[in-house]
Amino acid sequence: MNVDSLQTSGPSGRPAASRVFFERGELNLILRLCGRMVAQGEWRDYALDGGMEAATFSCFRRTSEQPLYRIEKRPALARRQGAWAVIGQGGIILKRAHELEQVLRVFDSRKFQVVE
């Protein structure tokens, strides 16, 4: 059996499904946001996950907790609702859009100031 055929086809002989992951430019935008939030003391840790249906960037306040936010890329939803989503704790979708920059703006509105 040829090594190339193992990589390009699944058990039924059809092409193997590829995993979804972030492209370099997308990852740069997300990591820039992460650096800003770490500098502000909001986030302390993150995790990356590439799956068959979605790529996920999870943000944590502490490593042992559930993620504060998840930034998801789901190419299957690109034509309908948009491939990008920011999901808060409890699975609440905070923002969904066709472009990554649009969903990342949700973090710009999170700057609260106490007025006395």
Secondary structure by P-SEA (a helix, b strand, c coil): ccaaaaacccccccccbbbbbbcaaaaaaaaaaaaaaaaacccccbbbbbcccbbbbbbbccccccccbbbbbbcccccccccbbbbccccccccccccccccccccccccccccc
